[in-house]
Amino acid sequence: DACVGFYRRAGFMTNPLFGYDTGKPPERGLYRLATLRAREEGRRLGLHSHSSGGAGGYKRHRGAVSVVECCMVHAGHLPWHRRLPWLALHVVLWHGLARALRLPGGPTGPVPPLEGA
């Protein structure tokens, strides 16, 4: 009544395919069982689990903590005029939006420790 699909890369796993039959009684705990199955498989394979931001309200209710996820772009080898758009994007998103929203792990907040790290 539930399914989990995942992929792994660079020591991490994420499960973009995750679902359960919401018509079944909540007491069956299908969401928890699917989550547990994904974590067990990650542990068996020696991978860190990336649980994504989906179902945020449910995860917060269960004690999850959100942190800022970062993507990096190496532009140091590019000429100045090609680096400028990346710099502008950095300033707007990181120093503007992340600071305004006071995101955990953002430019003014402490970075929470990673689980199991």
Beta strands, then each sheet from edge to edge (+ up, - down):
strand 1: 2-9
strand 2: 12-20
strand 3: 48-50
sheet 1: 1+ 2- 3-
end
